[in-house]
Amino acid sequence: RKSRCSFGDLSKVSTNQSLVNNFSRKIQQGSLVAFTGPYGSGKSTILKLIGEVYMPQLGQISIPSHLRILHVSAESMLWPGTVAENIFFGVCASLGRPTDSYAQLDRKTLERGWHVCRVLNFPSHLQELAEDMETTKEIEVQTLPASHRKLIHLARAFISNP
C-alpha cells in the first residue's frame, strides 16, 4: 500500500486577510504535483505550510516521515559551465565526492539524470548537450532561453533529490 500526504481544511490568515481557506488534498506517493495560479493565490503559503514555516490556524497536515517534498525556486540558478555540469551540480556532493567530479559519476546516476531530462521534455538539442559528457566547451548558460534555463534548474532539483 502506497503512502500519501494529506491536507485537511487548511486555513491561514494574516492581518485580517485569508491567505489559504479550506485547502484539502490527498496526494499519493510518487505523484508529481505543481501549485500554479495567479499572484497572491496562496501557492507560496501552501508550500510554507507544508514545510512548517507557517503553522495552519485551522486544519491538519499529514506527511509520512519517509516521503520527501521538493521545492524548486522560481529563479533558475545556473553557473558558467556545460549543460551537464549545471544539471549534475550538487549531485557529487550528495554522494560524498568533490563537486567538480561530475564526469566520474556512475552510469546509473547519469542514466537517471538523462531520464529526468527526457521526462521533462528537454528539446533535442538541449538533451544532446545534457548527455555530452565529453565536451569541455562551456556555454554561456545565461544566454539560453529562459525556458531552457528553467528545465536545467528543474532537472537538477529532481536529480539531486530523487
Salt bridges, closest charged atoms under 4 A:
GLU111 OE2 - ARG107 NH2 3.44
GLU131 OE2 - ARG118 NH1 3.46
